[in-house]
């Protein structure tokens, strides 16, 4: 017999809640160069981590990225728009989920170039990779390391 019926009801109510994470409900649109295959692998990686990803090819990825407010020095091989954020390059799902959860006033995050060993890129990782935070009013800073 339960000694505290209020506690039992609270536990039942808690267990009835659906389990979810920010990634489960997040829709993403990934813009890529038509000739890049690693972008498709990154899109699949995001899908495996609960994101709904729509891939669109663009002949001018650089313009799309710059128009989003990402500085030229942080350009990557694709840009993904998730909620109100831009995610440039092969950023881990864990860091994207952190970004979505924190709701910081950022344009987004970026890993410039195509370093090996990051999600969607073959090869061994060559050490820690900086993920840069991009804001409207300041220079990019390190947001996380993956």
N, C-alpha and C positions, 0 to 999 in steps of 0.2 A: 504494500500500500504506500502511496506517495504521501510524504509528510507535508509537502508544500505544493498544493494544486496550482497556485499562481506560477511557480517556477516551471512546473510540468507544461502548462499551457504556453508559456513563453518559449520553451524548448521545442514544442511541437510547431509553433508558428515559425521559429527560426529554421527548422528543418524543412519546412514547406517552401521556403524561398528558393527560387531557381539559382543555381550556381552560374555565375557569369564573370567574365573579365572584360576590360575595355576593348580588347581585340575582337571579341565575339560579335559585337554589334557594329564594328567599324567598317565602313565602306571606304575603299581606296581606289584612286584612279592613277595608274602609272603611265607616264608618257615616256616613250623611248625612241631612239633612233631605229629606223626600220631594219637596219642590218646588224643589230646587236642581239646576241643570243643569251648573254648572261642576264639581261633584264627579264627575260621570260623565266629564267631559273629563280631570280629574286621574287618575282610575282608568285611563283609556285611555293616558295619558302613562306611568304606572307600568308598564302592560303592555308598552308599546313599549320600555321599559328593562329588561325581563327579569323583572319581578315577576308573580306569579300573584295576581290581585286578585279578591276576592269583595266585591260591593257589597251592603250591607244598609241599608234605610231604617229610621229610628227617629223616632218622634214627639217624643222628648225628647233631642235631641242634646246639649243643655247638661248634662243630668244624666249622660249617658254620659261626657262629657269631664271633668266635675268628679270623677266617681267614679274616673276613671283617675289622678287626682292633678294634673291640669292646672289652674293658677290661672285664675280668671275673667278676668283682664286679658289672657290669651293665647287666649281662645276664637276658633275659626275656624268655617268653614262645614262642616267635616267632620273626623273623626278616623280615622286609619288605624292599626291595630295590626299591627306587623311584628316577628316574633320576640318579644322581651320589651319592645319599645318602643312608645310612642305617638307618632305623627307627626300634628301638628295643622296643618291648612292646606296650602298649595301649596308644600311643600318640594321642592327639586330632587332628582332621583334620585341625583345625585352626592353630595349631602350625606347622604341616607338611607344610601347605600352606605358612606360614611365612618363614620356612626354604627354601622352593623352591624359594620364591620371593627374599630373601636376598642374595642368592648365596655366602654364606660364605665358606671359605676354611675348611670345616669340613668333617669328615668321616660320621657323622650323629648325631642323637639324640637318647636318651634312657630313658625309665622308667624301672628300674629293677624290677623283680618279677612280681607279679600279684595283685596289690592293688585293693580293691573293689571300685566300683563307677566310674571307668574310662571306656571309650568307649569299649564295649565288655565284661565287667566284671559286674556281678550282685552285689548287695549289696549297702549300703549307702557309699558315699565317706566320708572318715575319716579325712578330712582336705586337705589343699593344697598339691599337689603332684609335686615334683621337676622333671623337664625334663632336663636331662644332655646333654650338648654338648660334643661331642667326636672329638678330633683332633689328628693328628699324633704326634705332638711335645709337648703336654702338658697334664697335668692331666685333667680329666673331670671337667667341671664347670657347674653351673646352667645356662641353656639357657632360660628357661621359667618356669612358674608355672601354673599348670592347676588344 
